[in-house]
Amino acid sequence: MPIININIFERTLEEKRKLVEKVTDAVVEATGFKKEWVQIIITEIKQENIAQGGKLAVDNKN
């Protein structure tokens, strides 16, 4: 049974629905596992809790 962990910035419920549907389909296609066996754990990260290049993501204007 595959367990997929996804770490992303906070997203809407609809965005997460689309994400898990597409990831599940990709795992099924690549591995042949049954769709109902695929588990996905989403960890949402607030932009204030991650930094890149010495700056918090919330402060990055790019």
N, C-alpha and C positions, 0 to 999 in steps of 0.2 A: 504494500500500500504506500504510494508516494505521498510525502508530506512536503508541501512547498511553503517556504517562509518568504514573505514579501515585506520589505521595509520601505514605506513611502511617506511623503508629506501628506498631511490630512487631505482627504478627498470627500466628495459627496457620496451619499449612499448609491446613487445611480452610477457614478464612476466606478465604485467598488464592485457593483454588480457586473458591469461590462468587463472589468479586469478579471474577475474570477471566472467568468464564462470563457473568455479567450484563453486564459492560462490553462484552464481545465482541458479545453479542446486541444491545445498544443501538446499537453502531456499525454493525452489519450492517443493522439496521432503519432507521437514520437516513441511511445513505450508499448502501446497496445493494452494498457490497463483499462479496466472498465471505468466509465465516467464516475460512477458512484464510489469508487475506491479512492479517488483523488481528494486529498484534504489540502486546504490552503489556509494559512494563518497570516493575517494582515496585521502588521504593527504600524500604527500611524505615528509619525514623528512631527511634533510642532517645529516650525521653522526656527523658533527661538532656542531649540535644543540641539541644533547641528551647526557645525561651522566648516567652512572650506576656505583655504588660503588665508587663514587668520581672521576671518570675519564670520559673524553669525549669518546664517542664510537669510534671516529676516532683514538684515541690513544690506544684503547684496542686491544691487539694483539691476543686475544682468539677468 
